[in-house]
Amino acid sequence: MTLHQDLIKIRDGLAAFQPAPAHQANTPPRINEIYAPAGHEAALDPDRPVVVGGRGVGKSFWAGSLLDGDTRKFISSQYPRLKLSECDVFLGFGGVDTIDGGPPSAEVLSDLITKDRFKPEIIWRAVVLHCLRAHIDIKLPTLWRGKKGLVNWANEDSERLQLILRSADQRLVEKKRKVVIVFDALDRLGDDWVRIRDLSKAIMRVALALRSYRAIKPKIFIRIDQAEDPSLIDFPDASKLMGGRVDLVWERFDLYGLLFSHLVNEENTKKPFRKLLKAKFDLSFPPSKQAILPSEFTANEAIQIRIFDILAGEFMGSNPRRGKTYSWVHNHLSDAFGRVSPRSFLEALRTAANNSSQPGRAIDPKGLQAGLQSASSLRVDQLREEFHWIRNALEPLADLRVPCIDQALFDRWQEAKTIEAIKKAAKGTGYLAPVEFDNDDNLLVSLLDAMKRIGVAERRTDGRINVPDIYRVAAKLLKRGGVKPTN
């Protein structure tokens, strides 16, 4: 079979690729979905308690991978330094209802606070205690609420509680084991920022108190806007906790490593793609096993460029003026901070394959432009799931040409009564308004600040506001010489 035929097979297989659904902490990914970039090792380190990331970068993916025994065993083999095989992992909060014996749901937390009048910090200490049952001799209550509940038991005697936690920690050290307690989806702790802040801050305070424990390790996955909310960390020594935070990001070479890992393992692409790697790079794999790409193919951009040039051609046109394909994809999928979500990246290339027809290429420039349009729609939809107010902010901006001055956005928002719509939606549906709305009287400026904070808008050096293509295209904003908005 010729290279041309292999590229057609790769194109067809990539076009049929089905991206994995969004994950939750209590639903682990399949092992064949896991790609472990070197830069994500710190995010899984039990000794790094705070992991910060935007929508779609893998917070819940990694939380679920830690919680499941089979996936934890696999990622332990990918990150042996972490010794995850010596860890038992429990869910402290995941934003969803869990089976009997699981952590308290948001509704139970609400009752514990509003009806039973417990302080958030003692609730989370009880959650830690619950995760240590196997290492405690005393029989603990199984219910969360009521006079005979675990939270009340923990609240009755703080000295007893601390002695039990210290004893459990010592037992774990002697057994050379660790207990990791995962907290994910903290934005679902309540229906308003006040409740979410109180409960999130209490988790942070408990995590800080546990720093002196050798074997009890909290693991907190948190959104960027929450991590950067000053009121979340306005307690003594918070910097000791947040100073070691891990920002979960995908570098450009990580994304291409993810793509190539899929191509070398997916049923419809592995045969032609492995053949290509053998012919061009003398790289081969055992036929029946999941392939783990060598580091030079996952971190060496020079090699990655050579592979992608074979798949997509070197340039976005007949010459370098329109840019190189390898960098074009990442540049146009990036938010204002240069971040690209893996889901957007894979969706762009899947759609590109579906819209490519150039001979001798698995993907062509026309297909890549269609891929950007599809990825933009997906990314805006993802953003709406996390920041419900973004729909109200973007819709009035359709047909606006960017970059533009601030007032151009303000005029559109005033005409559409955007601020009123966001506040009404937040009050009527329980959606969260931008956290900036709590701290500023000029809400038009606050809304723009919120968009800049989450990477939807950026200020250019000339002072004008730009919206990156990954959001601009789906939001139907215009840009001279840019990819056209979706219809």
Secondary structure, DSSP 8 states (H G I E B T S, - for coil): --HHHHHHHHHHHHHT-------BTTB---GGG----GGGTGGG-TT--EEEE-TTSSHHHHHHHHHSHHHHHHHHHHSGGG-GGGEEEEEEE-SS---TTS---HHHHHHHHHTS---HHHHHHHHHHHHTGGG-SS---S-SSSTTSHHHHHHH-HHHHHHHHHHHHHHHHHHT-EEEEEE--GGGS-SSHHHHHHHHHHHHHHHHHGGG-SSEEEEEEEEHHHHT-GGGG-STTHHHHHTT-EE----HHHHHHHHHHHHHHSTTTHHHHHHHHHHHH-----TTS-----HHHHH-HHHHHHHHHHHH-SBSSSSGGG-BHHHHHHHHH--TTS---HHHHHHHHHHHHHT---TT-SS-HHHHHHHHHHHHHHHHHHHHHH-TTHHHHHGGGTT-BSSB-HHHHHHHHHHHTHHHHHHHHHHHH-----GGGGT-S-HHHHHHHHHHHTTS-EE-TTS-EE--HHHHHHHT-B-TTS-----
